Amino acid sequence: MDYKFIKILFIIFFIFYHNPSISEIVYDKDKILITKNEILIFQNLYKNFKGIDINKNNAIKNIILQKKVIEKFIKLQKEYIENLDSLIIEENGETIRENEIRFNFIRYAKIQNEFIYDYFNSEFTIKDLEIILNKFTEIKLPISDNNCLTISKQHNFKNNNSFINSLFNDLKNNSQDYSFKIDKKAYDICINNKFYQIINEEISRYIEIITENKFKVFVYES
């Protein structure tokens, strides 16, 4: 037997023998096995990719859904998965396949991103935007009477229908028309990149929940 292969087997045995918690199975149901180590790696990936800490129970739920979605895609849309895998390898290198947990995490993230993109373009409505904006206690933004060369003051646009319509048209059609009036005086809302980033992150989280529910229907439908 090849010496190098024996050495690798010995290293693997040594790691798992001296650290039994690494291979400790915490979930075993419906042909899905999840180890303690997989949960830790998943939590780290989730933090790095989404900037959010996720607890053990939610990590397990996400891993289960992830595994079931990927399995269903492989079964029903094999060509799509093959193209997706080729893209992931092109972006991350062939060695990405050696890290199954990270590979599947990226697979699922890309599938979900496509669902989010499709939902935003075809189904996202102004009512969805209103729900998202209602989470904020206030929406204070700078306004200007000279095309944002100088700032006149801050104004709260919470529950302002004109602003919501303008923001929706901007997000959907890149219109960027934020003119409005206060006491018959014309102003422009001066929106910076930070505000767009916050709104886009909230929209992504909102649609992500919707797509997860769609994934569940997709996975468990006959």
N, C-alpha and C positions, 0 to 999 in steps of 0.2 A: 504494500500500500504506500502511496506517495507520502513522504515525510511531511511536506507542507500541509497536506490535508489532515494528517494525524495531529499536527501542532494546532491547527485551527479548532479541531474537535476538542482537544484538551483545554484550550483557552475557554471555549464555550462552556464546557463542563465545569471548569474551575469557577467561572463567574456565577453560574446558577447554583452550584453547590454551596458556595460561601455567601450567596445573597438570595436565599429562597424566596424572599418577598418580591423579587423582580418578576418571577414567573408565577406568582400567586394568582390563581384564577378567581376573579370577583364576580363574573357573570358567565353562565353557561346555560343557554336556552335557545331552542329553535335553530340549532346548528351554528350558533354564534358564541364564540369564546372571547372574553375580554380579560386581560391580565391587569394587575396593578401597574405594571410598567407602561402598558399601552395608555392607560388613563393619564399617567403623569406626562407622557410625551404629548398626548392629545391636548392636555391643558396648556402646555407650553406653546404648542403650535397655535392654539386658539388665541392665546395672549399676544403672540407675535404678529399674527395675521389681522386680528380684529381689535386688538388693544383692550380686550375685556377679560377679566378673570372669571373663570367658570368653575363651579364646585364639582365635586365627585359625581353626585347623582345626575346633574345636568350633562356632565361629560359622558357618562354611560349612555344616557338617552340619545345624545347626539351621535355617538359612535354607532349605536344600534341602527339608527335611521340612516346614517352614512353608509354602513355596510349593506343594508337592504336596498337602498337606492342604487348603489353601484352594481350590486348583483342583478337587479331588475334591468338596468341599462345593458349590462353584458348579455343578458338573456334575450332582450327584445330589440336592442339597438346596438348590435355588435360593431357595425361599421362606424357609428358615431364614437363609440368608446375607443376604437382603434385609432381614429383620427385625433381624438383628444389626447390619448397616450403619446402619440407622435409629437404633438405640440408641446406637451409637458417635458418630454425628453429633450426636445430641441431647445427649450428654455432653460432646463436645469441640468442637462447632461445625462448620459446613459446610466450613471451610477444612482440616479434617483430611484430606479426600480429596486435597488438593494435595500432601501428604507421603505418598507411596505406601508407603515403608518403614515409617514409624510407623503408618500405617493398617493395614497387613497384620500388623504386630507385635501391635497391639491386637486385631485380629480373631482371630489365633491364640491369644493369651493368654485371651480370653474363651471360645473353644471348649474350650481345655484346662481352664480352670477349671470348666466345666460337667461335663466328663468326671471331674475330680477329685471334685467334689461328688457326682456320681452313684455313683462307685466307693465313696466313703466311706460313703454311706448304704446301699448295697445289697450291697457285697462286702467292705468292710474288716472284718477279724476280729481277735480277740484275739491270734492268731498274728502278724499283721502288726504289731500294737503291740509284741509281745515282740521282734520283729526290730529295730524302731526303738530300743527302750529298751536293747537289748544293745550299741548303739553307744557308750553312755555308760560311762565307767570307774566312775562312782559316781552315785547319785541321792540326794544329801543334802538333806533337807527339814526344816524346823522342826516340832516337835510340841508339843502343849499338853495339859494336863489340866484346863483351864477354858475350853473353847470358843474357844481362840486369843486370849483376852484378854491372856495373857502366854505367852511361849515357855519351855518347860521345857528343851529341848535340841535338837540336830540328830541326825537318825537317817538312816542309809543304807538306802534301799529298793531297792537294786540286787538283781534276781532275787527280789524279794518278791512271791509270787503273789497274796497278798491285796491288796497295793497295786495291782498290775497290773489285777486284776479291778475294783477300785474306780475306777481311772482310766479304764478302758475304758467302764464304765457311765456315768461322768460325761461323757465325750466323746460317747457315743452318745445318752444319755438325760437329760443334765444332772442326774444324781442327787446329786452332791456329798456322798456319804456316805463319809467317810474315817476312820471310827472303827476303832481296833484296840487290841490289848492287848500290853503288855510286862510279863512276870512278873505276870500277872493284873491289872495296873493299866490302866485305860482311858485312851486318849489320842486326840486328833484330829490329823490331818496338816493343817498350815496352809499351803495352797498359794496363792501370789500370782499376779498377772497375768503377771509375767515368765516364770514356769515354764510357764504355759499358752501363752504366745507361743512359747517355745522348742519345746515339744512340737508345737504346730500347724504351725510352720515345718518341722519334721522330717517330720511326716506328709505335708505338701504335697509336699516334695521326694521322698519315698518313692513317693507315688502318681503324681507327675509322671513318674517313670521308667517306671512301669507303663503310664501312658496313652500315653507316647511310643512304647512297643513296640506298643500297640494301634493307634496312628496308622499305624505302619509297615505293619502287617498290612492296615489299611483302605486305605492308599494303593496297595499293590502287589497286592491281591487282584484277581481278574479281574472 
